[in-house]
């Protein structure tokens, strides 16, 4: 009886942690790959576009390789956090690491940014429009 009580107590402590454990991926999920523009911009404004591919994140400020992507459950769908290795700007040596959060917004839109407090809503650009990826 005591063993059963101890097992039950351990399960109550450990199971909630297992339920929120993240899942690691090697790349950005296919649903988020492509060219994206901020909600107020158009897909013709190259200076504001971001491109998410399987193993790269490219923006006007950064060109990064994806090391891995963590997936955690979220209210509106899975939330992804990509660990990036970014090339430093001209004149600087080495690389820097960064994080990128990708959260579903609504049909054809996602929220992307380095922290939850600074997410920007992006809309998907047409597969045949400027900056499209194949």
GROMACS elastic network, one bead per residue, 0.5 to 0.9 nm:
[ bonds ]
;  ai    aj funct       b0    kb
    1     4     6  0.51555   500
    1     5     6  0.63587   500
    1     6     6  0.87538   500
    2     5     6  0.50492   500
    2     6     6  0.61956   500
    2     7     6  0.85738   500
    3     6     6  0.50965   500
    3     7     6  0.60945   500
    3     8     6  0.85250   500
    4     7     6  0.50518   500
    4     8     6  0.60745   500
    4     9     6  0.85565   500
    5     8     6  0.50659   500
    5     9     6  0.61101   500
    5    10     6  0.86136   500
    6     9     6  0.50594   500
    6    10     6  0.61436   500
    6    11     6  0.85407   500
    7    10     6  0.51525   500
    7    11     6  0.61171   500
    7    12     6  0.86439   500
    8    11     6  0.50799   500
    8    12     6  0.62379   500
    8    13     6  0.87754   500
    9    12     6  0.51503   500
    9    13     6  0.64387   500
    9    14     6  0.87853   500
   10    13     6  0.51402   500
   10    14     6  0.60618   500
   10    15     6  0.83531   500
   11    14     6  0.51731   500
   11    15     6  0.55942   500
   11    16     6  0.86205   500
   12    15     6  0.58780   500
   12    16     6  0.72313   500
   13    16     6  0.67164   500
   13    17     6  0.76408   500
   14    17     6  0.54808   500
   14    18     6  0.65175   500
   14    19     6  0.89801   500
   15    18     6  0.50645   500
   15    19     6  0.62414   500
   15    20     6  0.89763   500
   16    19     6  0.51360   500
   16    20     6  0.67261   500
   16    21     6  0.89116   500
   17    20     6  0.55315   500
   17    21     6  0.63357   500
   18    21     6  0.51251   500
   18    22     6  0.87361   500
   19    22     6  0.86932   500
   20    72     6  0.68623   500
   20    73     6  0.71305   500
   21    71     6  0.87761   500
   21    72     6  0.70189   500
   21    73     6  0.88328   500
   22    70     6  0.59449   500
   22    71     6  0.53294   500
   22    73     6  0.79161   500
   23    69     6  0.82276   500
   23    70     6  0.55227   500
   23    71     6  0.50316   500
   23    72     6  0.67034   500
   24    27     6  0.89859   500
   24    68     6  0.67331   500
   24    69     6  0.55936   500
   24    71     6  0.62165   500
   25    28     6  0.75032   500
   25    29     6  0.81835   500
   25    68     6  0.58532   500
   25    70     6  0.62200   500
   25    71     6  0.75615   500
   26    54     6  0.83068   500
   26    55     6  0.78491   500
   26    66     6  0.78556   500
   26    67     6  0.70298   500
   26    69     6  0.61360   500
   26    70     6  0.88477   500
   27    30     6  0.86004   500
   27    53     6  0.80948   500
   27    55     6  0.54198   500
   27    56     6  0.84863   500
   27    66     6  0.67396   500
   27    67     6  0.78613   500
   27    68     6  0.61583   500
   27    69     6  0.61173   500
   27    82     6  0.84155   500
   28    31     6  0.83268   500
   28    32     6  0.67769   500
   28    33     6  0.67846   500
   28    52     6  0.73075   500
   28    53     6  0.65922   500
   28    55     6  0.66692   500
   28    56     6  0.82832   500
   28    66     6  0.79377   500
   28    68     6  0.82407   500
   28    69     6  0.65439   500
   28    80     6  0.83344   500
   28    82     6  0.76786   500
   29    32     6  0.57746   500
   29    33     6  0.68182   500
   29    53     6  0.87109   500
   29    54     6  0.71001   500
   29    69     6  0.87359   500
   29    80     6  0.88469   500
   30    33     6  0.52335   500
   30    34     6  0.85834   500
   30    53     6  0.81360   500
   30    54     6  0.72824   500
   31    34     6  0.84951   500
   32    35     6  0.89457   500
   32    52     6  0.68153   500
   32    53     6  0.80067   500
   32   102     6  0.83471   500
   32   104     6  0.89749   500
   32   110     6  0.81651   500
   32   124     6  0.88330   500
   33    36     6  0.89321   500
   33    51     6  0.73733   500
   33    54     6  0.67055   500
   33   133     6  0.81760   500
   34    50     6  0.84068   500
   34    51     6  0.56592   500
   34    52     6  0.53413   500
   34    53     6  0.62486   500
   34   124     6  0.72992   500
   34   125     6  0.76058   500
   34   126     6  0.89522   500
   34   127     6  0.78022   500
   34   131     6  0.86139   500
   34   132     6  0.66280   500
   34   133     6  0.55057   500
   34   134     6  0.79365   500
   35    43     6  0.81194   500
   35    49     6  0.67691   500
   35    50     6  0.58647   500
   35    52     6  0.65070   500
   35    53     6  0.86452   500
   35   123     6  0.86393   500
   35   124     6  0.62019   500
   35   125     6  0.55470   500
   35   126     6  0.80122   500
   35   127     6  0.81331   500
   35   130     6  0.87814   500
   35   131     6  0.61736   500
   35   132     6  0.57369   500
   35   133     6  0.65663   500
   36    43     6  0.72612   500
   36    48     6  0.87508   500
   36    49     6  0.56481   500
   36    50     6  0.53030   500
   36    51     6  0.62186   500
   36    52     6  0.79934   500
   36   109     6  0.84261   500
   36   110     6  0.87096   500
   36   122     6  0.56651   500
   36   123     6  0.54445   500
   36   125     6  0.53814   500
   36   126     6  0.89735   500
   36   131     6  0.87705   500
   36   132     6  0.89952   500
   37    40     6  0.79360   500
   37    41     6  0.59665   500
   37    42     6  0.61838   500
   37    43     6  0.55948   500
   37    44     6  0.87775   500
   37    45     6  0.80398   500
   37    46     6  0.86383   500
   37    48     6  0.63296   500
   37    50     6  0.65289   500
   37    51     6  0.89543   500
   37   121     6  0.84260   500
   37   122     6  0.51059   500
   37   123     6  0.53671   500
   37   124     6  0.65347   500
   37   125     6  0.66169   500
   38    41     6  0.52157   500
   38    42     6  0.74911   500
   38    43     6  0.85788   500
   38    48     6  0.68751   500
   38    49     6  0.71403   500
   38    50     6  0.86045   500
   38   120     6  0.69631   500
   38   121     6  0.58890   500
   38   123     6  0.61387   500
   38   124     6  0.89327   500
   39    42     6  0.77696   500
   39   109     6  0.82997   500
   39   120     6  0.82688   500
   39   121     6  0.58689   500
   39   122     6  0.51810   500
   39   123     6  0.56644   500
   40   122     6  0.85836   500
   41    44     6  0.81776   500
   41    45     6  0.67775   500
   41    48     6  0.71875   500
   41    49     6  0.85142   500
   41   122     6  0.88835   500
   41   123     6  0.89499   500
   42    45     6  0.57138   500
   42    46     6  0.87015   500
   42    48     6  0.84925   500
   42    49     6  0.85883   500
   42   123     6  0.89167   500
   42   125     6  0.82001   500
   43    46     6  0.70291   500
   43    48     6  0.83375   500
   43    49     6  0.69244   500
   43   123     6  0.87742   500
   43   124     6  0.83779   500
   43   125     6  0.56802   500
   43   126     6  0.80158   500
   43   129     6  0.73974   500
   43   130     6  0.64959   500
   43   131     6  0.74238   500
   44    47     6  0.88737   500
   44    49     6  0.85577   500
   44   129     6  0.80857   500
   44   130     6  0.60705   500
   44   131     6  0.79622   500
   45    48     6  0.58924   500
   45    49     6  0.68236   500
   45   130     6  0.89129   500
   46    49     6  0.53288   500
   46    50     6  0.85508   500
   46    60     6  0.81039   500
   46   130     6  0.83442   500
   46   131     6  0.75780   500
   47    50     6  0.88761   500
   47    59     6  0.82119   500
   47    60     6  0.58690   500
   48    59     6  0.74278   500
   48    60     6  0.65305   500
   49    58     6  0.84522   500
   49    59     6  0.62477   500
   49    60     6  0.71200   500
   49   122     6  0.88114   500
   49   131     6  0.81012   500
   50    57     6  0.72663   500
   50    58     6  0.56113   500
   50    60     6  0.73032   500
   50   122     6  0.86733   500
   51    56     6  0.78056   500
   51    57     6  0.58174   500
   51    58     6  0.51252   500
   51    59     6  0.65497   500
   51   131     6  0.81551   500
   51   132     6  0.86868   500
   51   133     6  0.80993   500
   52    55     6  0.79322   500
   52    56     6  0.60407   500
   52    58     6  0.67165   500
   52    59     6  0.89837   500
   52   133     6  0.89918   500
   53    56     6  0.51511   500
   53    57     6  0.65274   500
   53    58     6  0.86105   500
   53   133     6  0.81631   500
   54    57     6  0.85951   500
   54    66     6  0.79203   500
   55    64     6  0.85044   500
   55    65     6  0.57936   500
   55    67     6  0.76398   500
   55    68     6  0.85341   500
   56    63     6  0.74159   500
   56    64     6  0.56370   500
   56    66     6  0.54342   500
   56    84     6  0.83803   500
   57    62     6  0.75937   500
   57    63     6  0.60677   500
   57    64     6  0.51670   500
   57    65     6  0.64746   500
   57    66     6  0.70694   500
   57    84     6  0.80094   500
   57    86     6  0.89100   500
   57   100     6  0.89141   500
   58    61     6  0.78915   500
   58    62     6  0.56918   500
   58    64     6  0.62347   500
   58    65     6  0.87501   500
   59    62     6  0.50985   500
   59    63     6  0.64315   500
   59    64     6  0.87725   500
   60    63     6  0.81055   500
   61    89     6  0.87911   500
   62    86     6  0.66506   500
   62    87     6  0.73386   500
   62    88     6  0.81643   500
   62    89     6  0.83423   500
   63    85     6  0.86218   500
   63    86     6  0.58005   500
   63    87     6  0.62231   500
   63    88     6  0.86300   500
   64    84     6  0.58395   500
   64    85     6  0.53708   500
   64    87     6  0.63604   500
   64    97     6  0.87900   500
   64    98     6  0.87199   500
   65    83     6  0.85933   500
   65    84     6  0.56048   500
   65    85     6  0.51802   500
   65    86     6  0.62896   500
   65    87     6  0.85346   500
   66    69     6  0.74645   500
   66    82     6  0.65976   500
   66    83     6  0.60577   500
   66    85     6  0.64559   500
   66    86     6  0.87387   500
   67    82     6  0.74149   500
   67    83     6  0.55112   500
   67    84     6  0.56274   500
   67    85     6  0.67118   500
   68    81     6  0.84814   500
   68    82     6  0.58879   500
   68    83     6  0.55346   500
   68    84     6  0.75745   500
   69    80     6  0.63767   500
   69    81     6  0.55292   500
   69    83     6  0.62049   500
   69    84     6  0.89176   500
   70    79     6  0.82061   500
   70    80     6  0.55237   500
   70    81     6  0.51267   500
   70    82     6  0.63128   500
   70    83     6  0.81531   500
   71    78     6  0.62990   500
   71    79     6  0.57186   500
   71    81     6  0.65830   500
   71    82     6  0.88327   500
   72    77     6  0.89084   500
   72    78     6  0.57116   500
   72    79     6  0.53691   500
   72    80     6  0.64871   500
   72    81     6  0.83119   500
   73    76     6  0.85714   500
   73    77     6  0.64064   500
   73    79     6  0.60963   500
   73    80     6  0.87848   500
   74    77     6  0.50292   500
   74    78     6  0.50628   500
   74    79     6  0.57338   500
   74   103     6  0.84128   500
   75    78     6  0.77740   500
   75    79     6  0.88802   500
   76    79     6  0.84850   500
   76   103     6  0.82917   500
   76   104     6  0.67453   500
   76   105     6  0.75809   500
   76   106     6  0.87077   500
   77   103     6  0.77313   500
   77   104     6  0.65173   500
   78   102     6  0.89406   500
   78   103     6  0.70784   500
   78   104     6  0.74776   500
   79   101     6  0.72787   500
   79   102     6  0.60187   500
   79   104     6  0.71412   500
   80   100     6  0.80745   500
   80   101     6  0.56991   500
   80   102     6  0.50399   500
   80   103     6  0.63939   500
   81    99     6  0.65857   500
   81   100     6  0.55074   500
   81   102     6  0.62575   500
   81   103     6  0.86799   500
   81   114     6  0.88199   500
   82    98     6  0.82941   500
   82    99     6  0.55626   500
   82   100     6  0.50123   500
   82   101     6  0.63650   500
   82   102     6  0.78790   500
   83    97     6  0.71876   500
   83    98     6  0.60463   500
   83   100     6  0.66531   500
   84    96     6  0.82011   500
   84    97     6  0.54820   500
   84    98     6  0.50230   500
   84    99     6  0.57868   500
   84   100     6  0.73330   500
   85    95     6  0.65272   500
   85    96     6  0.58331   500
   85    98     6  0.64916   500
   85    99     6  0.88415   500
   86    94     6  0.89600   500
   86    95     6  0.55114   500
   86    96     6  0.52851   500
   86    97     6  0.59903   500
   86    98     6  0.71257   500
   87    90     6  0.89920   500
   87    93     6  0.86636   500
   87    94     6  0.68786   500
   87    96     6  0.66137   500
   87    97     6  0.89024   500
   88    91     6  0.81239   500
   88    92     6  0.57779   500
   88    93     6  0.65973   500
   88    94     6  0.62240   500
   88    95     6  0.53115   500
   88    96     6  0.66671   500
   89    92     6  0.57476   500
   89    93     6  0.81964   500
   90    93     6  0.80708   500
   92    95     6  0.86671   500
   98   114     6  0.75133   500
   99   113     6  0.82324   500
   99   114     6  0.54949   500
   99   115     6  0.79752   500
  100   112     6  0.68814   500
  100   113     6  0.54769   500
  100   115     6  0.73643   500
  101   111     6  0.78043   500
  101   112     6  0.54967   500
  101   113     6  0.53616   500
  101   114     6  0.57885   500
  101   115     6  0.66157   500
  101   116     6  0.72988   500
  101   119     6  0.77907   500
  102   110     6  0.67488   500
  102   111     6  0.58238   500
  102   113     6  0.70271   500
  102   114     6  0.89759   500
  102   119     6  0.85000   500
  103   110     6  0.56862   500
  103   111     6  0.50948   500
  103   112     6  0.64899   500
  103   119     6  0.87213   500
  104   107     6  0.84405   500
  104   108     6  0.87820   500
  104   109     6  0.66958   500
  104   111     6  0.61853   500
  104   112     6  0.88128   500
  105   108     6  0.80348   500
  105   109     6  0.53580   500
  105   111     6  0.59677   500
  105   121     6  0.73663   500
  105   122     6  0.87251   500
  106   109     6  0.52968   500
  106   110     6  0.68927   500
  107   110     6  0.84144   500
  107   123     6  0.88230   500
  108   122     6  0.84706   500
  108   123     6  0.58097   500
  108   124     6  0.54762   500
  108   125     6  0.87419   500
  109   121     6  0.66922   500
  109   122     6  0.54680   500
  109   124     6  0.60978   500
  110   120     6  0.81286   500
  110   121     6  0.56024   500
  110   122     6  0.53742   500
  110   123     6  0.66388   500
  110   124     6  0.81626   500
  111   119     6  0.55141   500
  111   120     6  0.51884   500
  111   122     6  0.60566   500
  111   123     6  0.88978   500
  112   115     6  0.85359   500
  112   116     6  0.85567   500
  112   118     6  0.82864   500
  112   119     6  0.50331   500
  112   120     6  0.53382   500
  112   121     6  0.64450   500
  112   122     6  0.71920   500
  113   116     6  0.70456   500
  113   117     6  0.84811   500
  113   118     6  0.59254   500
  113   120     6  0.61593   500
  113   121     6  0.89244   500
  114   117     6  0.85232   500
  114   118     6  0.68387   500
  114   119     6  0.71407   500
  115   118     6  0.53887   500
  115   119     6  0.64590   500
  116   119     6  0.55779   500
  124   127     6  0.86247   500
  125   128     6  0.83659   500
  125   129     6  0.67501   500
  125   130     6  0.79708   500
  125   131     6  0.78853   500
  125   132     6  0.69842   500
  126   129     6  0.50039   500
  126   130     6  0.78780   500
  126   131     6  0.87338   500
  126   132     6  0.66705   500
  127   130     6  0.83695   500
  127   131     6  0.84245   500
  127   132     6  0.50753   500
  127   133     6  0.66981   500
  127   134     6  0.76134   500
  128   131     6  0.84035   500
  128   132     6  0.59132   500
  128   133     6  0.83904   500
  129   132     6  0.56318   500
